[in-house]
Amino acid sequence: MAIYRCEHSLNNVYIIDTHQFSLENITSVFCYYDGERALLFDTGTSDNVDRILESMRMAGIPPEKLAGVVPSHYHFDHGGGCSAFWHRMREINPDFRIYTGGLTKHKLQTPGNHIKGASTTFGSFTGTMEPIPDEAFVLVAYDSFLPLQFENGARVLLLHTPGHTHDHCSPSVIIGGRCVFCFSGETCGTLYTDDEILTTPTSMPPNFSYRHYMESMQRVKSLNAEMIGFCHFGIIEGRPYVEEIFADHEKLMTGFMTAIKEAFSENPSTSHVLQRTEYLWRGRISPSFKNVKGSENFFQNLQLAITYGAMIDLGFRKSKYEARTEY
């Protein structure tokens, strides 16, 4: 089975482990490099910049070849490092830019409430998010190609996939009409297993929308991608295995939302809902995390945040810090 959950290169796509939350195999970013030009998908947090640049060098990707970054969305663990990365790259390649849509640009320029809310769950692991000047951005229309050309005619499509957040995109590498790689971001769940295709939910507060999320998953599915990349964590290669991802995640999300509604009707406390939906997570976290320092606390916080995000979408809770954005 073609699951890659380590630093690896596949058909010009490089998996980079950010070592986010002081843990391995939790958050990945990707670099597309054709030997002449490189493009980064996500930056991790501001604290991950050095790690990413070092990983690129070790993979033989000169940082000066890096044309820019395409953040999948504005969350601290994915687009949060854009400001720090841009400032660092000004010294290495002054032409480096952040390629994104208007929704993500706005969020990256007004990060205050988001980082405040995220830090209540993840503490100092959020890093810092400084507002980014207009000159750092190249605005790209949703569902259109970036103004960058790669070898073999490769282009990068900024596929708009709202649901996890309203601004979420799944940048995809297209060559001659074939989708050779789709960075799904958090459109098709997360992957914390090493040898089985078993996903976990991604309903982070406050902007998760189940309806839009499920519609966006179908948009990614329609690409018929040869490889799918995950924010958390790694790559699935091969269309039969990619199809398994969609089948598993559609079933999981349907069951997850139903279970939350049923638990809430019994007892509206968050602790009860967490307890009654815990069974859905069993077997979906690799045993390799069991004895890793910090992993238990991370996954507990993650489960709480994801459950709370679904409860906000269902109208059972209100956002505490960051205002919910209407779709």
C-alpha atoms as one frame of an Amber mdcrd trajectory, in Angstrom:
protein
   0.000   0.000   0.000   1.404   3.349  -1.038   1.235   5.386   2.165   4.187
   7.702   2.693   4.399   9.103   6.206   8.018  10.230   6.269  10.207  12.675
   4.367  10.240  11.350   0.817  10.229  12.466  -2.827   7.716  11.273  -5.420
   7.574  12.583  -8.993   8.994  16.037  -8.149   6.896  16.275  -4.960   8.834
  16.400  -1.697   7.270  15.647   1.691   8.700  17.835   4.455   8.062  17.111
   8.132   7.785  20.389  10.059   8.273  18.639  13.443   5.398  20.810  14.573
   4.266  20.549  18.214   7.717  18.983  18.823   6.367  15.801  17.223   7.282
  13.929  14.058   4.720  12.797  11.468   2.073  15.303  12.585   2.211  18.205
  10.103   3.594  18.039   6.576   4.262  20.674   3.966   5.158  19.904   0.370
   7.581  21.271  -2.190   7.162  20.831  -5.934  10.562  21.074  -7.635  11.296
  20.384 -11.294  15.026  21.086 -11.112  14.647  24.730 -12.118  11.838  26.178
 -10.017  10.353  25.224  -6.649   6.987  26.001  -5.074   6.056  25.360  -1.462
   2.604  24.200  -0.364   2.057  25.542   3.200   4.649  26.922   5.611   3.696
  25.483   8.982   4.124  28.003  11.811   6.654  30.812  12.126   8.763  28.419
  14.198   9.026  25.923  11.323  10.850  28.133   8.794  14.380  26.950   9.628
  13.311  23.318   9.655  11.673  23.595   6.215  14.620  25.377   4.604  17.053
  22.845   6.046  14.926  19.948   4.794  14.875  21.510   1.326  18.659  21.830
   1.302  19.052  18.204   2.389  16.760  17.162  -0.480  18.899  19.099  -2.952
  16.444  21.973  -3.432  18.303  25.319  -3.371  16.191  27.861  -1.410  17.011
  30.521  -4.019  14.999  28.431  -6.515  11.873  28.814  -4.358   9.412  31.020
  -6.259   6.814  31.194  -3.529   4.319  29.446  -1.304   0.666  28.495  -1.731
  -1.010  28.255   1.693  -3.951  25.859   1.821  -5.641  28.123   4.389  -4.936
  30.724   7.034  -4.716  28.536  10.169  -1.576  29.017  12.258  -0.224  25.521
  11.577  -0.439  25.879   7.781  -0.370  29.514   6.693   0.861  30.913   9.988
   4.486  30.941   8.895   3.868  32.964   5.713   5.004  36.261   7.233   8.195
  34.823   8.723   8.911  32.887   5.525   8.452  35.923   3.297  10.755  38.055
   5.446  13.393  35.303   5.429  13.145  34.743   1.682  13.611  38.439   0.892
  17.280  37.864   1.679  17.481  34.708  -0.454  15.141  35.369  -3.395  13.499
  38.826  -3.533  10.975  37.499  -6.088   9.473  35.062  -3.556   5.723  35.649
  -3.192   2.670  34.250  -1.422   0.239  32.967  -4.067  -3.280  32.875  -2.704
  -6.889  34.019  -3.019  -8.405  37.120  -1.500 -10.012  35.344   1.460  -6.734
  33.875   2.692  -4.899  37.151   2.099  -7.377  38.996   4.314  -7.071  36.443
   7.100  -3.265  36.475   6.981  -3.318  40.264   7.246  -5.704  40.249  10.238
  -4.549  37.240  12.297  -5.101  38.564  15.832  -8.306  36.813  16.919  -7.342
  33.548  15.264  -3.975  33.286  16.982  -5.546  34.282  20.313  -8.092  31.492
  20.094  -5.626  28.889  18.823  -3.178  29.610  21.633  -5.794  28.683  24.247
  -5.624  25.113  22.922  -2.092  24.789  21.552  -0.181  27.344  23.645   3.165
  28.603  22.378   3.175  25.989  19.590   1.128  28.449  17.513   4.190  30.611
  16.855   3.575  34.214  15.832   1.498  35.624  12.979   2.471  39.149  11.989
   0.334  41.038   9.433   1.789  40.727   5.923   2.132  43.687   3.524   0.335
  43.714   0.177   3.609  43.537  -1.732   4.200  39.999  -0.460   1.148  38.616
  -2.270   0.197  37.586  -5.764  -3.588  37.288  -5.818  -4.919  34.304  -7.735
  -8.553  33.835  -8.726 -10.079  30.712  -7.211 -10.230  27.728  -9.561  -7.598
  29.234 -11.862  -3.909  28.555 -12.457  -1.012  30.287 -10.757   1.044  32.516
 -13.108   3.973  30.105 -12.889   5.151  27.620 -15.498   7.105  24.454 -14.717
   8.898  21.812 -16.790   6.717  19.507 -18.933   3.999  22.164 -18.959   3.090
  21.599 -15.309   0.700  24.190 -13.860  -0.698  24.633 -10.365  -4.474  24.958
 -10.007  -5.797  26.891  -6.994  -8.838  24.693  -6.387 -11.215  26.352  -3.914
 -12.363  23.765  -1.371 -14.225  25.555   1.457 -15.498  23.648   4.468 -12.601
  23.227   6.858 -12.398  27.011   6.566 -14.138  29.364   4.144 -10.843  30.199
   2.409  -9.520  26.646   2.123  -7.895  25.618  -1.160  -6.363  22.414  -2.479
  -3.549  23.453  -4.854  -3.074  20.768  -7.486  -0.328  20.061 -10.034  -1.765
  19.501 -13.510   0.265  18.163 -16.456  -1.468  17.740 -19.808  -4.896  17.470
 -18.210  -3.749  14.911 -15.612  -3.750  15.747 -11.914  -0.433  14.263 -10.842
  -0.663  15.654  -7.290  -3.423  17.248  -5.243  -2.469  18.842  -1.950  -5.878
  18.266  -0.400  -4.913  20.204   2.722  -7.675  19.325   5.169 -10.422  18.610
   2.643 -10.226  14.813   2.877  -9.475  14.406   6.569  -6.186  13.736   8.281
  -4.025  10.629   8.301  -2.275   9.469  11.476  -1.989   5.767  10.605   1.105
   4.187   9.044  -0.221   1.162   7.177  -4.004   1.565   6.921  -6.175   4.143
   5.194  -8.106   5.354   8.216  -8.760   9.082   8.401  -9.750  11.429  11.229
 -12.078  14.481  11.135 -10.878  18.044  10.521 -13.806  20.090  11.868 -11.761
  22.832  13.532 -13.571  25.834  15.047 -14.941  28.271  14.264 -15.453  28.065
  10.480 -16.061  24.392   9.788 -19.106  23.834   7.567 -20.114  20.206   7.091
 -22.184  20.924   3.974 -19.403  22.812   2.212 -16.820  20.311   3.430 -18.599
  17.353   1.866 -19.154  19.270  -1.377 -15.466  20.186  -1.534 -14.441  16.579
  -1.016 -16.352  15.770  -4.187 -14.451  18.544  -6.000 -11.149  16.943  -5.033
 -12.481  13.510  -5.934 -13.401  14.733  -9.430  -9.734  15.553 -10.131  -8.964
  11.820 -10.259  -5.576  12.624  -8.728  -2.676  10.192  -8.920  -1.400  11.333
  -5.509  -3.111  13.055  -2.574  -1.172  15.031   0.042  -2.367  15.739   3.571
  -1.618  18.614   5.942  -1.585  15.923   8.621   0.352  13.836   7.378   1.992
  12.501   4.220   0.948  11.217   0.793  -1.279   8.482  -0.597  -0.114   7.302
  -4.040  -2.160   5.328  -6.562  -5.736   5.905  -7.672  -7.209   2.779  -6.006
  -5.808   3.935  -2.657  -6.886   7.523  -3.276 -10.420   6.218  -3.816 -10.211
   4.427  -0.464  -9.528   7.772   1.197 -12.789   9.242  -0.056 -14.818   6.160
   0.856 -13.422   6.040   4.384 -13.702   9.751   5.060 -17.222  10.186   3.708
 -18.425   7.361   5.953 -16.494   8.676   8.960 -17.768  12.254   8.685 -21.375
  11.167   8.242 -21.108   8.988  11.346 -19.213  11.639  13.305 -21.828  14.358
  12.817 -24.683  11.943  13.544 -22.990  10.712  16.724 -22.472  14.279  17.976
 -26.148  15.120  17.456 -27.260  11.966  19.252 -24.882  12.534  22.176 -25.925
  16.176  22.513 -29.590  15.172  22.668 -28.758  12.889  25.614 -26.631  15.418
  27.501 -25.474  18.765  26.060 -22.200  18.924  28.005 -19.033  18.896  25.919
 -17.503  16.212  28.125 -20.453  13.899  27.462 -20.288  14.458  23.712 -16.541
  13.730  23.773 -17.054  10.543  25.760 -19.889   9.288  23.542 -17.964   9.894
  20.297 -14.587   8.588  21.459 -15.199   5.206  19.811 -15.004   6.814  16.373
 -11.317   7.615  16.954 -10.262   4.101  17.961  -7.720   2.538  15.644  -7.280
   5.795  13.731  -4.148   6.947  15.565  -0.977   4.929  14.947   0.290   2.932
  17.962   3.707   4.419  17.161   2.562   7.623  18.899   1.740   5.807  22.140
   5.061   6.290  23.933   6.036   9.583  22.289   6.311  12.420  24.786   3.642
  15.059  24.208   1.553  13.022  21.784  -1.190  12.080  24.255  -1.789  15.713
  25.191  -1.722  16.757  21.534  -4.342  14.230  20.454  -6.574  15.012  23.450
  -6.511  18.714  22.561  -7.089  17.874  18.916 -10.125  15.710  19.652 -11.614
  18.432  21.849 -11.091  21.149  19.239 -12.476  19.064  16.385 -15.557  18.028
  18.354 -16.160  21.620  19.438 -15.852  22.824  15.846 -18.544  20.395  14.718
 -20.766  21.514  17.607 -20.400  25.143  16.482 -21.454  24.183  12.958 -24.490
  22.359  14.361 -25.486  25.431  16.378 -24.748  23.764  19.728 -21.929  26.148
  20.668 -20.700  29.651  19.830 -17.168  30.644  18.906 -15.279  32.110  21.860
 -12.575  34.208  20.198 -12.659  34.325  16.422 -15.942  35.307  14.772 -17.464
  32.657  12.532 -17.340  33.654   8.866 -20.469  33.185   6.822 -20.072  31.149
   3.660
